[in-house]
Amino acid sequence: MQKKSSPRVISIVNQKGGVGKTTTAVNLATALAAIHKKVLLIDLDPQGNASTGLGVLRADRVKTSYDVLMNGMGIDEAQVKTEIPGLSLITSTIDLSGAELELVMEEQREFRMRNAMQEIATHYDYILFDCPPSLSLITINALVASDAVLIPLQCEFFALEGLSHLLKTVELVRQRLNPRLEVQGVVLTMYDKRNKLTEQIETDVREFLGELVYKTVIPRNVRMSEAPSHGKPAIVYDLKCSGSRAYLSLASELLKREKITTKKSPSGVEPAAA
């Protein structure tokens, strides 16, 4: 019997809130599932927005990412099926906010998630972490368990502020805790082509980060903003809207990058101008 390959694990990270991180996690996971990849999305944000965005009511979140991190629950036991074929989810609740303090006292505190993932029995093609908007121990756990990092970057004046710190954190994790970790890419979000400042920010970011920046950009889109209130990814809520089309394009571009990545040995990636 042929041995199944390990899933590719990607953390979706930005320590700043409101940059489209959860929207990216939910819709990228949905887009990958739509092109017949088996995907697990792990909600590591105590706000639980990814869980809400996939239609899981708070009352139904019985087994959560907190149980995986703190109670030794297995990934396969904690996961639930979503209405999206091929997409599973590990939900989150506000209980996860207490894990940060609890983890401080734990042995091997940075490796809790990685250890839990070693027991995965079910095969996935991709596992995505929706990380909290902070460089916390929860985020470090995701980075240690990941192969790569995807960074959503909002098109605003302070877009690059804090990015260098995030990249340095990724590099420190790679050096000290997870040698295989790399930056998979940066995706520009909340893109408004009518705004001249957006165009200037895009130019600056691409000059600073070079090929790390995806060609696909995620536009500001009303339908995409409406979707979470209906408990649906934008791709399900309105497949024809510009945001949905952008996430399908992002998934396609990610897969192309992945094909190139698997041909190379894992390594850290730094921006050209860093």
C-alpha positions in Angstrom: 0.0 0.0 0.0 1.4 3.4 -1.0 2.1 5.7 1.9 0.1 8.9 1.9 2.1 12.1 1.8 2.1 14.5 4.7 -0.2 17.5 4.5 1.2 20.9 3.7 0.7 23.1 6.8 0.4 26.9 6.3 -0.1 29.6 9.0 -2.0 32.7 8.0 -0.5 35.3 10.2 -0.5 39.1 10.8 -0.1 40.5 14.3 -2.4 43.4 13.3 -6.1 42.9 13.3 -8.5 44.0 10.6 -6.2 43.1 7.6 -8.4 40.4 6.1 -6.6 37.5 7.9 -9.7 35.4 8.7 -11.4 36.3 5.5 -8.3 35.0 3.7 -8.2 31.8 5.8 -11.8 31.0 5.3 -12.0 31.8 1.6 -8.6 30.3 0.7 -9.5 27.1 2.5 -12.9 27.0 0.6 -11.1 27.7 -2.7 -8.7 24.9 -2.2 -11.5 22.5 -1.3 -13.4 23.7 -4.5 -10.5 22.5 -6.6 -10.7 19.1 -4.9 -8.1 19.4 -2.2 -8.8 18.0 1.2 -8.4 20.8 3.7 -8.5 21.3 7.4 -8.8 24.8 8.8 -7.8 25.2 12.4 -9.3 28.3 14.1 -6.7 29.6 16.6 -8.3 33.0 17.2 -10.2 33.3 20.5 -12.7 35.5 18.7 -13.7 32.4 16.6 -14.5 34.4 13.5 -13.4 31.7 11.1 -15.8 29.3 12.9 -18.6 31.8 12.5 -17.7 32.4 8.9 -18.1 28.7 8.2 -21.6 28.6 9.8 -20.7 26.9 13.1 -22.8 28.3 15.9 -21.1 29.0 19.2 -23.4 26.6 21.0 -22.2 23.8 18.7 -18.5 24.3 19.4 -18.0 21.4 21.8 -14.5 20.2 20.8 -12.2 23.1 20.0 -8.6 24.2 19.3 -8.3 24.8 23.1 -8.9 21.1 23.7 -6.1 20.3 21.2 -3.6 22.7 22.7 -4.4 22.2 26.4 -6.3 19.0 26.9 -4.4 16.6 24.6 -7.3 16.1 22.3 -6.4 14.6 18.9 -6.8 16.6 15.7 -9.1 14.0 14.2 -11.3 13.9 17.3 -11.7 17.7 17.4 -12.4 18.3 13.7 -15.9 18.7 12.3 -17.2 18.6 8.8 -18.4 21.9 7.2 -21.0 22.3 4.5 -18.2 22.7 2.1 -17.2 19.3 0.6 -13.6 18.5 1.4 -13.3 21.2 4.1 -13.1 20.3 7.8 -12.7 22.7 10.7 -11.5 22.8 14.3 -13.5 25.5 15.9 -12.5 28.1 18.5 -14.2 29.8 21.5 -13.3 32.5 23.9 -11.8 29.8 26.2 -8.7 29.9 23.9 -7.9 33.4 25.3 -6.9 31.7 28.6 -4.5 29.3 26.9 -1.9 32.0 26.5 -1.3 32.2 30.3 -1.8 28.4 30.8 0.9 27.7 28.1 3.5 29.7 30.0 3.6 27.0 32.7 3.6 24.0 30.3 6.7 22.0 29.3 7.5 22.1 25.6 5.0 24.9 25.4 5.9 25.9 21.8 5.5 22.4 20.5 2.0 21.5 21.8 0.3 21.9 18.4 3.1 20.2 16.5 2.9 17.2 18.9 -0.9 17.0 18.4 -0.5 17.0 14.7 1.8 14.0 14.7 -1.2 11.8 15.5 -3.3 12.8 12.5 -4.8 9.7 11.1 -6.9 11.3 8.3 -5.2 12.5 5.2 -5.4 16.2 4.3 -3.7 17.9 1.4 -3.6 21.2 3.3 -3.9 22.3 6.9 -4.4 26.1 7.4 -4.1 27.9 10.7 -6.1 31.1 11.2 -3.8 32.7 13.9 -4.8 35.3 16.4 -3.9 39.0 15.7 -0.8 38.9 17.9 2.7 37.2 18.0 1.6 35.2 21.0 2.5 31.7 22.2 -0.6 30.5 20.3 0.8 31.9 17.1 4.3 30.5 17.9 2.6 27.1 18.3 1.2 27.4 14.8 4.5 28.5 13.3 6.3 25.6 14.9 3.8 23.2 13.5 3.8 24.8 10.0 5.8 24.4 6.8 5.1 27.9 5.7 3.6 31.3 6.5 1.1 33.3 4.4 0.8 37.0 5.3 -2.2 39.1 4.4 -1.2 42.7 4.1 -3.7 45.5 4.0 -3.3 48.2 1.4 -3.0 51.2 3.8 -0.4 53.8 4.7 1.0 51.7 7.6 1.1 48.5 5.6 4.8 47.9 6.0 4.9 49.0 9.7 5.2 45.9 11.8 5.9 43.6 8.8 9.7 43.6 9.5 9.0 42.5 13.0 6.8 39.7 11.8 9.4 38.5 9.3 12.1 38.6 12.0 9.8 36.5 14.3 9.4 34.0 11.5 13.1 33.9 11.0 13.7 33.4 14.8 11.2 30.5 14.8 13.0 29.0 11.8 16.4 29.2 13.4 15.5 28.1 16.9 12.3 25.9 16.7 11.4 24.9 13.2 14.1 24.8 10.5 11.6 24.0 7.7 9.6 27.1 8.2 9.5 29.5 5.2 7.5 32.5 4.0 5.2 31.2 1.4 4.0 34.6 0.3 2.4 37.9 1.0 -1.1 38.8 -0.3 -2.3 42.4 -0.6 -5.8 42.7 0.8 -8.6 45.4 0.8 -7.2 46.6 -2.5 -9.0 49.7 -4.0 -7.8 50.5 -7.5 -9.7 53.8 -7.3 -7.4 55.0 -4.6 -4.1 56.4 -5.8 -2.6 55.6 -2.4 -3.4 51.9 -2.9 -1.3 51.9 -6.1 1.6 53.6 -4.4 1.5 51.1 -1.5 1.4 48.2 -3.9 4.5 49.6 -5.7 6.3 50.1 -2.4 5.4 46.6 -1.1 6.5 44.9 -4.3 9.7 46.8 -4.4 10.4 45.8 -0.8 9.4 42.2 -0.9 9.9 41.3 -4.6 8.6 37.9 -5.7 7.2 37.1 -2.2 4.2 39.2 -3.1 1.4 37.4 -4.9 0.3 38.7 -8.2 -3.3 38.2 -7.1 -4.7 41.0 -5.0 -7.9 40.9 -2.9 -10.2 43.8 -3.6 -12.5 45.6 -1.2 -15.8 44.0 -1.8 -19.2 44.5 -0.2 -20.4 41.0 -0.9 -17.3 39.6 0.8 -18.1 41.7 3.9 -21.7 40.4 3.9 -20.8 36.7 3.7 -19.7 36.1 7.3 -23.1 37.3 8.7 -24.7 34.5 6.7 -22.3 31.9 8.0 -20.8 31.4 4.5 -17.5 32.0 2.8 -17.8 34.6 0.1 -17.1 31.9 -2.5 -20.3 30.2 -1.5 -22.3 33.3 -0.8 -21.6 34.9 -4.2 -19.2 33.0 -6.5 -19.4 35.8 -9.1 -18.3 38.7 -6.9 -14.8 40.1 -7.4 -13.6 38.9 -4.0 -14.6 35.3 -4.7 -12.8 35.3 -8.0 -9.7 36.8 -6.4 -9.6 34.0 -3.8 -10.0 31.3 -6.5 -7.1 33.0 -8.3 -5.1 33.1 -5.1 -5.6 29.4 -4.5 -4.4 28.7 -8.1 -1.3 30.8 -7.6 -0.6 29.2 -4.3 -0.7 25.7 -5.8 1.7 26.9 -8.5 4.1 28.1 -5.9 3.7 24.9 -3.9 4.9 22.9 -6.9 8.0 25.0 -7.1 8.5 24.8 -3.3 8.4 21.0 -3.1 11.2 20.8 -5.6 13.5 22.8 -3.2 14.7 22.0 0.3 12.9 24.0 3.0 14.6 27.3 3.8 13.8 30.6 5.3 12.9 33.5 3.0 13.7 37.1 3.6 12.6 40.2 1.6 15.1 41.5 -0.9 15.5 44.8 0.8 15.7 43.5 4.4 
